[in-house]
């Protein structure tokens, strides 16, 4: 089972209360819940969507543009929520939010993933359900699934991966993975969803004996070890949670961003390979809107953050929560570290084919050794394309 651990986030517990005084607007009976603009800030986002995202899509794209996420709603979904018009609907039975896609003439539906879909990989969902136009597929999953369920990414929301190692030992000041190896520190990582431990062990950057793949998102091991382990994390998430929400820790941690040594694209928006052709006209109109929405969200994240909080508080997430503080921290961290940025070509959302080719070369032998052989002769052109991007859209 390939669970997308890039989106796995520690949960404070079912009793945790969201900030802003938001409460769930539906009970266990299920059904759909309308979002009150006064409670969620959707009036602001809806107004923005209606005025800024006006490219006619009716008759060109599906009447409902369905996007499959790979976890509960959070920062990676923000640019899509930016596109939603006023009064979107939350479907608590199907874990979806849906509304008008600006004033384009079609609707946008964002589907939660991970636990919401029984941890099915997004590539599998794209293959199974033709109603899904696109979904979040990171480089790891794209390579692994390329043999039987190939997808092609058309937009890169993140230029840099937020994947990191974190630790709490004040004596450690790692600046490279090799330094982590040389220290002998235990590296606590997930057994599925990301392949950086296998790649690093294969390349000698880590010793196999120091890698522990039992991490499941809880901070318990980190706290029990007094921070004297190097734990897999998202720099936009775990550092904040450990300092502010984990009372047993309650202090800052140090971190090593893995971008330089493992530059995978995370949560890239991908379509099933055959839809590059069948939905070409749609993608040519839609992808520039995604670029614009990402740029607009980065400039003013507060209204969309309120909507994300409302959606999470409404869905039955089994204890997964978000807070205004965490989202604000995530926004600030993304900006500080340049996680959302223009590609090497100066275009927001573009892919670097040379970067992808290098990753393919590192990942193929790892998956082949595990009996999950990628497509023969796999190249970047099989997995990513910049064809549909508006070359004039960039972050300043």
C-alpha positions in Angstrom: 0.0 0.0 0.0 1.5 3.3 -1.0 0.2 5.9 1.5 1.2 9.4 0.7 3.2 10.3 3.8 4.0 13.7 2.4 0.5 14.5 3.5 0.5 12.5 6.7 0.2 14.9 9.6 0.2 14.3 13.4 -3.2 14.7 14.9 -3.7 16.3 18.3 -6.8 14.2 19.0 -10.5 14.2 18.4 -11.2 16.7 21.2 -8.9 19.3 19.7 -10.7 22.6 19.0 -10.1 24.6 15.9 -9.2 28.2 16.1 -11.6 31.0 15.2 -14.5 29.4 17.1 -15.6 27.3 14.1 -17.7 24.2 14.7 -18.9 21.4 12.5 -22.2 22.2 10.8 -23.4 18.7 10.3 -24.0 15.7 12.6 -23.3 12.0 12.2 -26.3 11.7 9.9 -24.2 13.0 7.1 -25.4 14.9 4.1 -24.2 18.1 2.5 -23.6 21.3 4.4 -23.7 24.8 2.9 -20.8 27.1 3.9 -21.9 30.3 5.5 -19.9 33.2 3.9 -19.9 35.2 7.2 -18.5 32.3 9.1 -15.8 31.1 6.7 -14.6 34.1 4.7 -16.0 32.4 1.6 -17.6 35.7 0.6 -14.1 37.1 0.2 -12.8 34.1 -1.7 -16.0 33.8 -3.7 -15.8 37.5 -4.8 -12.2 37.1 -5.7 -12.9 33.9 -7.7 -15.9 35.5 -9.5 -13.8 38.6 -10.6 -10.5 37.0 -11.4 -11.1 33.5 -12.8 -13.3 34.2 -15.8 -11.9 32.0 -18.6 -14.9 30.3 -20.3 -14.6 26.5 -19.6 -18.2 25.4 -20.3 -18.3 22.9 -23.1 -14.5 22.7 -23.0 -13.9 21.1 -19.6 -16.2 18.6 -17.8 -19.2 20.3 -16.2 -17.6 19.4 -12.9 -13.8 19.5 -12.7 -13.0 16.9 -10.1 -9.6 17.0 -8.4 -8.5 14.1 -6.1 -6.3 15.1 -3.2 -4.2 12.7 -1.2 -5.1 13.7 2.4 -7.5 15.8 4.4 -7.8 19.4 3.4 -4.7 21.6 4.2 -2.1 23.9 2.7 -1.6 21.9 -0.5 -5.3 22.4 -1.4 -5.3 26.2 -0.9 -4.8 27.2 -4.6 -7.8 25.1 -5.5 -10.0 26.6 -2.8 -8.9 30.0 -4.1 -10.9 29.2 -7.3 -14.2 28.4 -5.5 -17.0 30.8 -5.9 -19.3 31.9 -3.1 -21.2 29.4 -1.0 -19.4 26.1 -1.8 -21.0 22.9 -0.5 -19.3 20.5 1.8 -20.4 16.8 1.3 -19.6 15.0 4.6 -20.7 11.7 3.2 -18.2 11.8 0.3 -15.6 14.1 1.9 -15.8 16.7 -0.9 -16.2 20.4 -1.3 -17.8 21.7 -4.4 -18.7 25.1 -5.9 -18.6 27.3 -8.9 -15.1 27.6 -10.5 -15.0 31.3 -10.6 -17.3 32.5 -13.4 -16.0 30.0 -15.9 -19.3 28.2 -16.3 -18.2 24.9 -14.7 -18.0 23.6 -11.1 -14.9 22.6 -9.1 -15.0 19.6 -6.8 -12.0 18.9 -4.5 -12.1 15.4 -3.0 -10.2 14.5 0.2 -7.9 11.5 0.1 -5.7 9.4 2.3 -8.0 8.1 5.1 -11.0 9.4 3.1 -10.4 7.0 0.3 -9.1 4.0 2.3 -5.5 5.1 1.6 -5.7 4.3 -2.1 -2.9 5.8 -4.2 -4.1 8.7 -6.3 -2.7 7.0 -9.4 -5.0 4.1 -8.7 -8.0 6.4 -8.2 -7.3 8.2 -11.5 -7.2 4.8 -13.2 -10.4 3.6 -11.6 -12.7 6.7 -11.8 -13.0 8.4 -15.1 -14.9 11.3 -13.5 -11.7 12.5 -11.8 -9.9 14.9 -14.1 -6.7 15.3 -12.1 -5.1 14.4 -8.7 -2.1 15.0 -6.5 0.8 12.7 -7.6 4.4 13.1 -6.3 7.4 12.0 -8.2 7.8 8.9 -6.1 4.3 7.6 -6.8 4.5 8.7 -10.4 7.6 6.6 -11.0 6.4 3.6 -9.1 3.0 3.5 -10.8 4.3 4.3 -14.3 4.4 0.6 -15.4 0.6 0.1 -15.2 -1.0 3.4 -14.1 1.0 6.2 -15.7 0.1 9.7 -14.9 1.4 13.0 -16.3 1.8 16.1 -14.1 0.7 19.4 -15.6 1.2 21.8 -12.7 3.8 21.9 -9.9 2.3 23.8 -6.9 5.5 23.4 -5.0 8.9 24.2 -6.6 10.7 22.9 -3.5 9.7 19.9 -1.4 8.9 20.6 2.3 10.2 17.2 3.2 12.8 17.4 6.0 14.5 15.7 8.9 13.9 17.2 12.3 15.7 16.7 15.6 15.8 18.1 19.1 19.4 17.3 20.3 21.1 20.7 20.7 24.5 19.2 20.0 23.5 18.3 16.4 23.8 20.9 13.6 23.3 18.8 10.5 23.7 20.5 7.1 23.7 17.3 5.0 22.4 13.8 5.1 25.9 12.5 5.2 26.4 14.2 8.5 23.3 12.5 9.8 24.8 9.2 8.7 28.2 9.9 10.3 26.5 10.8 13.6 24.9 7.3 13.8 21.6 8.9 14.7 18.5 6.9 14.2 16.5 8.1 11.2 12.8 7.6 11.8 10.8 7.5 8.6 7.6 6.1 7.1 7.6 2.6 5.5 5.5 3.9 2.6 4.7 6.9 0.6 8.2 8.3 0.2 11.3 6.5 -0.9 14.1 8.8 0.2 15.3 6.4 2.9 15.7 3.6 0.3 17.4 5.9 -2.1 19.8 7.3 0.5 20.7 3.8 1.7 21.3 2.6 -1.8 23.6 5.5 -2.5 25.4 5.3 0.8 24.1 8.5 2.2 22.6 6.6 5.1 23.4 3.3 6.7 20.7 0.7 6.5 21.1 -0.1 10.2 20.2 3.4 11.3 17.0 3.6 9.4 13.8 2.9 11.3 10.7 2.8 9.1 8.1 2.5 11.8 7.1 6.2 11.8 3.3 6.6 11.6 2.9 10.3 12.3 2.8 10.4 16.1 5.3 12.5 18.1 5.6 9.9 20.8 8.9 8.4 19.6 10.4 11.9 19.2 9.5 12.9 22.7 10.5 9.6 24.3 13.9 9.9 22.6 14.3 13.4 24.0 14.7 14.6 20.4 17.8 12.5 19.9 16.6 11.0 16.6 16.3 12.5 13.1 12.6 12.2 12.2 10.9 12.6 8.8 8.7 15.7 8.8 7.1 18.4 6.7 8.8 21.8 7.6 5.3 23.4 7.3 3.8 21.2 9.9 5.7 19.1 12.5 8.0 21.9 13.8 5.0 24.0 14.7 3.1 21.1 16.2 5.9 20.0 18.4 6.6 23.5 19.7 3.0 24.6 20.2 0.7 21.6 20.4 2.8 18.8 22.0 3.0 19.8 25.6 5.5 17.0 26.4 8.0 18.8 24.1 6.9 22.4 23.8 10.1 23.9 22.3 11.7 24.5 18.9 13.3 21.8 16.9 16.1 21.9 14.3 15.6 20.8 10.7 17.3 19.8 7.5 15.3 20.4 4.4 15.9 17.5 2.0 15.3 19.5 -1.2 19.0 19.7 -2.2 19.5 15.9 -1.8 16.1 14.6 -2.7 14.3 17.2 -5.0 11.1 15.4 -5.6 8.0 17.3 -6.7 5.2 16.8 -4.1 1.5 17.0 -4.7 2.0 17.8 -8.4 -1.3 18.0 -10.2 -1.4 15.1 -12.6 -3.9 13.6 -15.1 -4.1 10.0 -16.3 -1.8 9.7 -19.3 -4.5 9.3 -21.9 -6.2 12.5 -20.8 -3.3 14.6 -21.9 -4.7 14.2 -25.4 -8.5 13.8 -24.6 -8.6 16.8 -22.3 -6.0 18.9 -24.1 -8.3 21.8 -24.8 -9.5 21.8 -21.2 -6.1 21.7 -19.7 -4.9 24.6 -21.9 -7.6 26.8 -20.4 -7.6 25.4 -16.8 -3.9 25.2 -15.9 -3.3 28.9 -16.3 -6.2 29.5 -13.8 -4.4 27.2 -11.4 -1.2 29.2 -11.7 -3.1 32.5 -11.1 -4.9 31.0 -8.1 -1.6 29.9 -6.5 -0.2 33.4 -7.1 -3.2 35.0 -5.5 -3.3 32.7 -2.5 0.4 33.4 -1.7 -0.4 37.1 -1.8 -3.4 36.9 0.5 -3.8 33.5 2.2 -6.1 34.5 5.1 -9.6 34.2 3.4 -8.8 30.7 2.0 -7.3 29.6 5.3 -10.6 30.3 7.0 -12.4 28.2 4.4 -10.0 25.3 4.9 -10.5 25.5 8.6 -14.3 25.4 8.1 -14.1 22.4 5.8 -11.9 20.4 8.2 -14.2 21.2 11.1 -17.2 20.0 9.1 -15.9 16.7 7.7 -15.7 13.6 9.9 -11.9 13.4 9.9 -11.4 10.9 12.7 -9.5 13.4 14.8 -7.4 15.2 12.2 -7.5 18.9 12.9 -6.0 22.2 11.7 -5.5 25.5 13.5 -5.2 29.1 12.3 -1.8 29.2 13.9 -0.6 26.1 12.0 -1.8 27.5 8.7 -0.2 30.9 9.4 3.1 29.2 10.3 2.9 27.1 7.1 2.3 30.2 5.0 5.2 32.0 6.5 7.5 28.9 6.2 6.6 28.4 2.5 7.5 32.0 1.8 10.7 32.0 3.9 12.1 28.8 2.3 10.8 29.5 -1.2 8.8 26.3 -1.3 6.2 27.9 -3.6 8.4 29.6 -6.3 8.9 30.0 -10.0 10.6 27.2 -11.8 14.1 27.5 -13.3 12.5 29.0 -16.4 10.8 31.8 -14.4 7.3 30.3 -14.7 5.2 29.5 -11.7 4.3 25.8 -11.7 6.8 24.5 -14.2 8.8 21.3 -14.1 12.5 20.9 -14.6 12.9 17.8 -16.9 16.6 17.3 -16.0 15.6 17.2 -12.3 12.9 14.6 -13.0 15.2 12.5 -15.1 17.8 12.4 -12.3 15.1 11.4 -9.9 13.9 8.6 -12.2 17.4 7.2 -12.4 17.6 7.1 -8.6 14.1 5.7 -8.0 13.8 3.0 -10.7 16.3 0.6 -9.2 14.7 1.0 -5.8 11.2 0.1 -7.0 12.5 -2.6 -9.4 14.2 -4.3 -6.4 10.9 -4.3 -4.6 9.1 -6.0 -7.5 7.3 -2.9 -8.6 9.0 -2.2 -11.9 8.4 1.2 -13.5 7.8 1.7 -17.2 10.7 0.5 -19.3 12.8 3.4 -20.6 11.0 5.8 -18.3 11.8 9.5 -19.0 10.7 12.9 -17.6 8.6 13.4 -20.8 6.5 10.4 -19.7 5.7 11.9 -16.3 5.6 15.7 -16.6 4.7 18.4 -19.1 4.9 22.2 -19.2 2.7 22.3 -22.3 -0.3 23.9 -20.6 1.3 26.6 -18.5 0.9 30.3 -19.1 4.6 31.4 -19.5 3.7 34.9 -18.3 2.5 33.8 -14.9 5.1 34.2 -12.2 5.7 35.1 -8.6 7.4 38.5 -8.3 
